[in-house]
Amino acid sequence: MSTHPNLIYIFPDEFRAQAMGFRGEDPVLTPNLDALAQESLVFRNAYSNCPLCSPYRGILFTGRYPFSNGVTGNCHSGHPDCYLREDDRCLPDVLSENGYQCGYIGKWHLETPREEDYPYIDARRQDGLIWDAYTPPGKRRHGFDFWYSYGCCDWHFTPHYWKNEAGIRERIDVKGWSPIHETDVAVDYIRRVDTDRPFALFLAHNPPHMPFEQVPHEYLERYEGKTADELLVRPNAEKIDLATENVKRYFAAISGLDDQLKRVLDALEERGLRDNTIVVYTSDHGEMMGSHGRMGKACCYDEAFRVPLLIRYPEKLRPRVTDMIFSTVDLMPTLLTLMGLGGAIPEGLHGKNAGGVLLENRDEAIRQALYVLGENQRGFADERFTFCMERTEAPEGAGAAGGAGTADASGGASSQENAFTCLLFDHQADPYQIHNLAPERPELVQECRQRLAGLLEECGDPAAEYFR
C-alpha cells in the first residue's frame, strides 16, 4: 500500500455551513456528517473566497484568485473567455506528476462551450445561454485519468456524463437522482482502484443546488409535517416565497447527500483504506434561503460566504474543532503538504500553507479570508469582523482619483472617482449580521478599507486601485 495518503474530496454545490446537524443551527438531519465530524478536524470559520460555482473551482485547483486564473465568473456561452487554462499547473496536475491516480466525478463547470458542440449539449436555462460544456481528453482535464463528468447541467433526475475517452457524441444519459448515481460510480472506483499507488478522487454533486424540487420523495418524508416557520429558524430569515416553498426541499437534498457520504466512507472501510485516506467534505458556497430576504449566493453574508469544511485523516490529524480562519485559496498548498508533497507546491500561489501546523495539531494564524467577486466587490472576514465594499457608479462630476473614501450616513463610501456601499458586521455582537456598523463607525470603515487595499495589492489584484 502507498506511503502517501489517498484523498477523497467531496464538495456538493450550494451547501451552506449552517446546514450541518452537529452545528445546532439549521434543523437539518445529517447523522452521517455528524458522525464524520466526531472523527475530523472541523473548521468553524471556513470561507469561499468567491461564492460562485466556477470561480470557486478555479481557486481550488489553481490556488490563485479569479483575476489571476481567468475564471472570473460562471462558465457559459456568455463568457467565452472564462475557463480553466491549459497551461495552469493545477492541483491534480501536481498529484498526477507525483504518481497519483486522479479521478473526477460530477459537475466540472470549468469549461467554456464551443459553438461546434452546441448540437450535442443543451441550453438548460431560460436565459438562452449554453451552460453545459464538453471537456475533451488531454490537457484541459489537468491530470485526471478517470473522468465521469459534465460541464453544468441542472436537471438532477436526468443527468448526463462523458466518461474517460468518450467523444462528445458518446454522452451517457441517466435516469435517477444524480448524487445516488455519482456515488455508485465513486464506490465502484474505490473498490477497483489500485492500492499500490495513491489515488485522489473528487466527487462534485450538484444538489442541493437548485432546482430544489428535484429531490427524491424518500428524503422529503424525513421532514414530513415540518412547516417553513419550523425550518427557517435563523433570526435574519425572512419568509419570502422562494424560501418558504423550498427550504424543506433544500434540507431534504442535504439529508440525501448525507446518505451518499456514508456509502463512500463504507467503501473505504471495506478496502481497509480508512486510516491512510484524507477525506474532505466541503462546498463551493452556501445558499441564503431567505436570510436577509435573499436567495442564492454571490454575496458576503455568512449564509453564502461560509462553507462546511471537515478534514478526516486518522493517521495524522487529531479530531477537534478549530476557530482558525481558512478559505478556498489555502486548500491547494495545505492539502499537498498533508499528502507529503510540500516540496511540489507550485510557486506564485495566493493561499497560505497551513499543512505543517495542522500536522502538528495546532492552529495557524491565518488572519483573514479575502472576498473577491467580479470587479466590483471586495472584502474580508477575520476573527471579529466581516467587511465588504461594493463599487457603484462614480459620483456625478467626479474628476481624477483622490484619496481614500469616507463612510457617509447611509453606510456608503466615496472617493473623487468611485462610490461604494459598505457592509461591516461584528461576529461577536451580531452573529446573524443584522446590524450594519458602517454608518456609525466611519473610523473603523477607514481602517478596514486601508487593510483591504493592502491585501489586494499584496496579491496583485488589478482592481486594488478602485478600493483604496
C-alpha positions as semicolon CSV with decimal commas, in nm:
position;residue;x (nm);y (nm);z (nm)
1;M;0,000;0,000;0,000
2;S;0,122;0,350;-0,084
3;T;0,301;0,556;0,180
4;H;0,137;0,874;0,052
5;P;-0,223;0,916;0,172
6;N;-0,519;0,891;-0,061
7;L;-0,762;1,180;-0,095
8;I;-1,142;1,180;-0,120
9;Y;-1,266;1,535;-0,180
10;I;-1,646;1,568;-0,168
11;F;-1,800;1,906;-0,248
12;P;-2,173;1,929;-0,319
13;D;-2,287;2,257;-0,472
14;E;-2,455;2,533;-0,268
15;F;-2,432;2,355;0,070
16;R;-2,418;2,619;0,343
17;A;-2,212;2,576;0,659
18;Q;-2,512;2,622;0,885
19;A;-2,690;2,317;0,737
20;M;-2,496;2,051;0,928
21;G;-2,686;1,899;1,216
22;F;-2,396;1,893;1,462
23;R;-2,364;2,273;1,444
24;G;-2,707;2,315;1,602
25;E;-2,814;2,591;1,364
26;D;-3,042;2,477;1,080
27;P;-3,283;2,196;1,187
28;V;-3,144;1,958;0,926
29;L;-3,092;1,581;0,962
30;T;-2,732;1,478;0,887
31;P;-2,641;1,181;1,109
32;N;-2,350;1,069;0,891
33;L;-2,196;1,414;0,870
34;D;-2,240;1,441;1,245
35;A;-2,051;1,114;1,291
36;L;-1,778;1,223;1,048
37;A;-1,736;1,546;1,244
38;Q;-1,654;1,343;1,555
39;E;-1,359;1,192;1,364
40;S;-1,245;1,508;1,184
41;L;-1,078;1,842;1,209
42;V;-1,383;2,071;1,187
43;F;-1,339;2,430;1,072
44;R;-1,599;2,668;1,213
45;N;-1,463;2,959;1,007
46;A;-1,412;2,826;0,655
47;Y;-1,492;3,063;0,368
48;S;-1,536;3,054;-0,008
49;N;-1,327;3,344;-0,140
50;C;-1,560;3,382;-0,435
51;P;-1,900;3,226;-0,351
52;L;-1,990;3,131;-0,707
53;C;-1,966;2,789;-0,877
54;S;-1,694;2,826;-1,141
55;P;-1,469;3,076;-0,961
56;Y;-1,458;2,852;-0,654
57;R;-1,342;2,561;-0,869
58;G;-1,081;2,777;-1,035
59;I;-0,943;2,885;-0,697
60;L;-0,948;2,529;-0,563
61;F;-0,746;2,385;-0,849
62;T;-0,502;2,674;-0,915
63;G;-0,452;2,811;-0,564
64;R;-0,496;3,161;-0,710
65;Y;-0,773;3,420;-0,716
66;P;-1,002;3,465;-1,021
67;F;-0,828;3,778;-1,150
68;S;-0,515;3,562;-1,188
69;N;-0,653;3,229;-1,314
70;G;-0,910;3,375;-1,557
71;V;-1,218;3,206;-1,408
72;T;-1,379;3,533;-1,304
73;G;-1,743;3,427;-1,337
74;N;-1,957;3,128;-1,417
75;C;-1,856;2,943;-1,732
76;H;-2,120;2,959;-2,008
77;S;-2,160;3,081;-2,365
78;G;-2,195;3,439;-2,247
79;H;-1,839;3,427;-2,105
80;P;-1,636;3,269;-2,387
81;D;-1,302;3,364;-2,227
82;C;-1,394;3,220;-1,887
83;Y;-1,246;2,872;-1,843
84;L;-0,959;2,689;-1,672
85;R;-0,642;2,748;-1,877
86;E;-0,447;2,451;-2,010
87;D;-0,112;2,595;-1,904
88;D;-0,209;2,638;-1,537
89;R;-0,035;2,385;-1,314
90;C;-0,330;2,269;-1,109
91;L;-0,369;2,052;-0,800
92;P;-0,448;1,734;-1,000
93;D;-0,152;1,807;-1,230
94;V;0,080;1,807;-0,931
95;L;-0,076;1,490;-0,792
96;S;-0,058;1,310;-1,126
97;E;0,307;1,413;-1,174
98;N;0,381;1,256;-0,836
99;G;0,227;0,918;-0,906
100;Y;-0,133;0,970;-0,801
101;Q;-0,428;0,817;-0,980
102;C;-0,673;1,107;-1,018
103;G;-1,049;1,079;-1,068
104;Y;-1,322;1,337;-1,115
105;I;-1,695;1,260;-1,089
106;G;-1,981;1,508;-1,132
107;K;-2,008;1,878;-1,207
108;W;-1,691;2,032;-1,357
109;H;-1,811;2,379;-1,465
110;L;-1,465;2,498;-1,569
111;E;-1,509;2,475;-1,946
112;T;-1,649;2,719;-2,199
113;P;-1,892;2,569;-2,451
114;R;-1,779;2,585;-2,814
115;E;-2,021;2,657;-3,100
116;E;-1,936;2,333;-3,278
117;D;-2,052;2,145;-2,966
118;Y;-2,393;2,312;-2,942
119;P;-2,583;2,031;-3,121
120;Y;-2,467;1,785;-2,855
121;I;-2,520;1,989;-2,539
122;D;-2,828;2,162;-2,405
123;A;-2,923;2,521;-2,333
124;R;-3,062;2,428;-1,995
125;R;-3,176;2,768;-1,875
126;Q;-3,434;3,027;-1,973
127;D;-3,166;3,292;-2,023
128;G;-3,085;3,134;-2,360
129;L;-2,722;3,074;-2,266
130;I;-2,541;2,743;-2,311
131;W;-2,428;2,640;-1,963
132;D;-2,320;2,284;-2,032
133;A;-1,984;2,203;-2,192
134;Y;-1,775;1,907;-2,304
135;T;-1,416;1,892;-2,183
136;P;-1,205;1,694;-2,432
137;P;-0,947;1,444;-2,307
138;G;-0,598;1,579;-2,261
139;K;-0,451;1,890;-2,105
140;R;-0,785;2,056;-2,034
141;R;-0,856;1,783;-1,777
142;H;-0,537;1,863;-1,584
143;G;-0,414;1,519;-1,486
144;F;-0,745;1,345;-1,420
145;D;-0,706;0,997;-1,568
146;F;-1,056;0,883;-1,464
147;W;-1,330;1,115;-1,589
148;Y;-1,704;1,085;-1,536
149;S;-1,825;1,438;-1,568
150;Y;-2,017;1,714;-1,746
151;G;-2,000;2,091;-1,761
152;C;-2,307;2,234;-1,591
153;C;-2,641;2,056;-1,615
154;D;-2,902;2,137;-1,355
155;W;-3,154;1,857;-1,405
156;H;-3,093;1,632;-1,106
157;F;-3,326;1,349;-1,217
158;T;-3,190;1,325;-1,575
159;P;-2,816;1,396;-1,553
160;H;-2,565;1,314;-1,825
161;Y;-2,192;1,247;-1,834
162;W;-1,894;1,188;-2,058
163;K;-1,671;0,902;-1,944
164;N;-1,294;0,884;-1,993
165;E;-1,207;0,899;-2,366
166;A;-1,566;0,922;-2,489
167;G;-1,631;1,176;-2,764
168;I;-1,899;1,438;-2,735
169;R;-2,148;1,218;-2,925
170;E;-2,097;0,935;-2,675
171;R;-2,282;1,101;-2,390
172;I;-2,421;0,882;-2,112
173;D;-2,776;0,980;-2,016
174;V;-2,906;0,861;-1,680
175;K;-3,249;0,847;-1,519
176;G;-3,221;0,880;-1,144
177;W;-3,109;1,127;-0,879
178;S;-2,761;1,243;-0,975
179;P;-2,597;1,212;-0,627
180;I;-2,703;0,848;-0,599
181;H;-2,571;0,766;-0,946
182;E;-2,245;0,956;-0,894
183;T;-2,193;0,781;-0,562
184;D;-2,244;0,448;-0,740
185;V;-1,957;0,546;-0,971
186;A;-1,742;0,664;-0,679
187;V;-1,795;0,344;-0,479
188;D;-1,709;0,136;-0,785
189;Y;-1,392;0,344;-0,832
190;I;-1,285;0,286;-0,470
191;R;-1,349;-0,086;-0,497
192;R;-1,142;-0,120;-0,814
193;V;-0,859;0,130;-0,762
194;D;-0,501;0,002;-0,749
195;T;-0,395;0,039;-0,386
196;D;-0,026;0,002;-0,473
197;R;-0,046;0,367;-0,586
198;P;-0,215;0,655;-0,407
199;F;-0,534;0,798;-0,554
200;A;-0,722;1,128;-0,535
201;L;-1,094;1,124;-0,611
202;F;-1,303;1,441;-0,641
203;L;-1,679;1,395;-0,610
204;A;-1,881;1,703;-0,714
205;H;-2,254;1,658;-0,657
206;N;-2,484;1,928;-0,796
207;P;-2,762;1,918;-0,530
208;P;-2,855;2,084;-0,303
209;H;-2,821;2,345;-0,581
210;M;-3,149;2,441;-0,747
211;P;-3,386;2,325;-0,893
212;F;-3,478;2,243;-0,536
213;E;-3,792;2,049;-0,627
214;Q;-3,584;1,774;-0,788
215;V;-3,522;1,567;-0,476
216;P;-3,644;1,211;-0,410
217;H;-3,961;1,176;-0,204
218;E;-3,789;0,945;0,045
219;Y;-3,580;1,238;0,168
220;L;-3,874;1,478;0,178
221;E;-4,052;1,230;0,404
222;R;-3,790;1,293;0,674
223;Y;-3,932;1,645;0,710
224;E;-4,297;1,544;0,690
225;G;-4,520;1,783;0,880
226;K;-4,248;2,047;0,924
227;T;-4,358;2,400;0,838
228;A;-4,145;2,676;0,692
229;D;-4,159;2,853;1,029
230;E;-4,009;2,545;1,194
231;L;-3,730;2,519;0,935
232;L;-3,639;2,884;0,867
233;V;-3,521;2,946;1,222
234;R;-3,235;3,190;1,168
235;P;-3,320;3,529;1,323
236;N;-3,223;3,701;0,996
237;A;-3,450;3,480;0,784
238;E;-3,741;3,645;0,604
239;K;-4,036;3,434;0,495
240;I;-4,009;3,517;0,126
241;D;-4,199;3,289;-0,110
242;L;-3,896;3,116;-0,263
243;A;-3,761;3,029;0,081
244;T;-4,088;2,903;0,229
245;E;-4,152;2,692;-0,083
246;N;-3,804;2,541;-0,098
247;V;-3,647;2,516;0,248
248;K;-3,789;2,166;0,307
249;R;-3,660;2,055;-0,033
250;Y;-3,318;2,207;0,033
251;F;-3,283;2,028;0,366
252;A;-3,418;1,705;0,213
253;A;-3,146;1,714;-0,054
254;I;-2,884;1,763;0,218
255;S;-3,017;1,459;0,404
256;G;-2,996;1,264;0,079
257;L;-2,635;1,372;0,036
258;D;-2,571;1,261;0,391
259;D;-2,676;0,907;0,293
260;Q;-2,434;0,913;-0,001
261;L;-2,147;1,021;0,224
262;K;-2,194;0,707;0,432
263;R;-2,173;0,488;0,122
264;V;-1,837;0,642;0,028
265;L;-1,699;0,604;0,381
266;D;-1,821;0,243;0,397
267;A;-1,641;0,164;0,070
268;L;-1,315;0,293;0,219
269;E;-1,368;0,074;0,526
270;E;-1,436;-0,230;0,311
271;R;-1,099;-0,195;0,137
272;G;-0,907;-0,113;0,455
273;L;-0,829;0,239;0,332
274;R;-0,977;0,443;0,615
275;D;-0,663;0,533;0,810
276;N;-0,448;0,630;0,512
277;T;-0,712;0,834;0,331
278;I;-0,776;1,206;0,379
279;V;-1,149;1,274;0,350
280;V;-1,250;1,635;0,287
281;Y;-1,615;1,741;0,300
282;T;-1,688;2,097;0,190
283;S;-1,879;2,305;-0,066
284;D;-1,821;2,575;-0,324
285;H;-2,050;2,825;-0,148
286;G;-2,365;2,844;0,059
287;E;-2,728;2,936;-0,003
288;M;-2,911;3,235;0,150
289;M;-3,251;3,058;0,165
290;G;-3,438;3,367;0,283
291;S;-3,175;3,517;0,511
292;H;-3,171;3,895;0,465
293;G;-3,460;3,845;0,222
294;R;-3,232;3,682;-0,036
295;M;-3,187;3,355;-0,221
296;G;-2,876;3,217;-0,388
297;K;-2,515;3,312;-0,323
298;A;-2,264;3,569;-0,461
299;C;-2,267;3,790;-0,154
300;C;-2,061;3,832;0,163
301;Y;-2,331;3,731;0,412
302;D;-2,235;3,426;0,614
303;E;-2,504;3,202;0,463
304;A;-2,327;3,233;0,126
305;F;-1,967;3,316;0,224
306;R;-1,910;3,046;0,488
307;V;-1,884;2,681;0,383
308;P;-1,860;2,344;0,555
309;L;-1,507;2,211;0,595
310;L;-1,428;1,879;0,761
311;I;-1,094;1,701;0,717
312;R;-1,056;1,345;0,843
313;Y;-0,707;1,196;0,838
314;P;-0,691;0,926;1,108
315;E;-0,318;0,864;1,076
316;K;-0,216;1,224;1,133
317;L;-0,492;1,467;1,242
318;R;-0,646;1,471;1,588
319;P;-1,025;1,518;1,575
320;R;-1,120;1,861;1,710
321;V;-1,297;2,186;1,631
322;T;-1,087;2,484;1,527
323;D;-1,178;2,852;1,502
324;M;-0,887;2,934;1,273
325;I;-0,970;3,131;0,959
326;F;-0,936;2,923;0,644
327;S;-1,050;2,974;0,283
328;T;-1,053;2,810;-0,058
329;V;-0,725;2,962;-0,170
330;D;-0,546;2,792;0,122
331;L;-0,658;2,442;0,022
332;M;-0,408;2,358;-0,252
333;P;-0,085;2,421;-0,056
334;T;-0,234;2,280;0,263
335;L;-0,356;1,957;0,103
336;L;-0,030;1,900;-0,081
337;T;0,157;1,933;0,248
338;L;-0,079;1,692;0,423
339;M;-0,019;1,448;0,137
340;G;0,357;1,464;0,177
341;L;0,410;1,678;-0,133
342;G;0,502;2,011;0,025
343;G;0,811;2,027;-0,194
344;A;0,594;2,013;-0,509
345;I;0,379;2,319;-0,430
346;P;0,390;2,548;-0,735
347;E;0,527;2,898;-0,695
348;G;0,302;3,202;-0,708
349;L;0,005;3,065;-0,513
350;H;-0,206;3,318;-0,327
351;G;-0,306;3,099;-0,033
352;K;-0,138;3,023;0,297
353;N;0,002;2,678;0,368
354;A;-0,143;2,554;0,696
355;G;-0,043;2,193;0,638
356;G;0,257;2,193;0,867
357;V;0,079;2,330;1,170
358;L;-0,223;2,105;1,112
359;L;0,007;1,803;1,115
360;E;0,135;1,934;1,449
361;N;-0,230;1,955;1,562
362;R;-0,220;2,326;1,633
363;D;-0,375;2,634;1,471
364;E;-0,223;2,851;1,201
365;A;-0,255;3,226;1,248
366;I;-0,422;3,299;0,913
367;R;-0,565;3,643;0,985
368;Q;-0,843;3,671;0,728
369;A;-1,028;3,527;0,432
370;L;-1,040;3,756;0,130
371;Y;-1,370;3,807;-0,053
372;V;-1,333;3,869;-0,427
373;L;-1,639;3,880;-0,653
374;G;-1,622;4,015;-1,008
375;E;-1,464;4,357;-1,049
376;N;-1,684;4,549;-0,808
377;Q;-1,694;4,363;-0,478
378;R;-1,405;4,315;-0,238
379;G;-1,387;4,244;0,133
380;F;-1,258;4,015;0,404
381;A;-1,363;3,824;0,713
382;D;-1,142;3,790;1,017
383;E;-1,189;3,663;1,372
384;R;-1,403;3,967;1,464
385;F;-1,550;4,137;1,157
386;T;-1,684;4,087;0,808
387;F;-1,616;4,391;0,588
388;C;-1,733;4,427;0,229
389;M;-1,725;4,708;-0,026
390;E;-1,931;4,714;-0,344
391;R;-1,825;4,966;-0,606
392;T;-2,112;5,155;-0,765
393;E;-2,122;5,426;-1,029
394;A;-1,888;5,722;-0,986
395;P;-2,041;6,035;-0,830
396;E;-2,158;6,295;-1,078
397;G;-1,883;6,541;-1,168
398;A;-1,605;6,314;-1,039
399;G;-1,256;6,402;-1,151
400;A;-0,926;6,227;-1,107
401;A;-0,895;5,967;-0,833
402;G;-0,849;6,125;-0,496
403;G;-0,770;5,996;-0,151
404;A;-0,938;5,716;0,037
405;G;-1,313;5,741;0,066
406;T;-1,508;5,804;0,382
407;A;-1,829;5,649;0,509
408;D;-2,139;5,856;0,462
409;A;-2,459;5,845;0,663
410;S;-2,602;5,555;0,464
411;G;-2,302;5,331;0,510
412;G;-2,165;5,422;0,170
413;A;-1,811;5,529;0,096
414;S;-1,684;5,750;-0,180
415;S;-1,375;5,899;-0,337
416;Q;-1,349;6,153;-0,613
417;E;-1,381;5,877;-0,872
418;N;-1,561;5,583;-0,713
419;A;-1,871;5,532;-0,498
420;F;-1,919;5,237;-0,266
421;T;-2,170;5,067;-0,044
422;C;-2,009;4,923;0,267
423;L;-2,113;4,642;0,499
424;L;-1,944;4,595;0,835
425;F;-2,057;4,330;1,084
426;D;-1,925;4,232;1,427
427;H;-1,930;3,850;1,460
428;Q;-1,927;3,861;1,838
429;A;-2,200;4,116;1,899
430;D;-2,409;4,039;1,591
431;P;-2,364;3,677;1,474
432;Y;-2,657;3,699;1,230
433;Q;-2,526;4,014;1,060
434;I;-2,841;4,214;1,122
435;H;-2,682;4,547;1,221
436;N;-2,453;4,717;0,967
437;L;-2,195;4,916;1,165
438;A;-2,064;5,112;0,867
439;P;-2,284;5,423;0,901
440;E;-2,193;5,475;1,267
441;R;-1,828;5,366;1,267
442;P;-1,659;5,564;0,986
443;E;-1,319;5,540;1,155
444;L;-1,343;5,159;1,163
445;V;-1,459;5,155;0,799
446;Q;-1,149;5,356;0,711
447;E;-0,922;5,115;0,897
448;C;-1,084;4,817;0,725
449;R;-1,059;4,986;0,388
450;Q;-0,689;5,053;0,428
451;R;-0,633;4,694;0,535
452;L;-0,833;4,564;0,239
453;A;-0,634;4,778;-0,006
454;G;-0,312;4,632;0,132
455;L;-0,439;4,277;0,095
456;L;-0,545;4,338;-0,265
457;E;-0,213;4,496;-0,357
458;E;-0,024;4,212;-0,190
459;C;-0,187;3,951;-0,415
460;G;-0,170;4,168;-0,730
461;D;-0,541;4,233;-0,777
462;P;-0,573;4,482;-1,065
463;A;-0,891;4,617;-0,901
464;A;-0,695;4,726;-0,595
465;E;-0,672;5,084;-0,722
466;Y;-1,052;5,119;-0,706
467;F;-1,073;5,021;-0,339
468;R;-0,803;5,245;-0,190
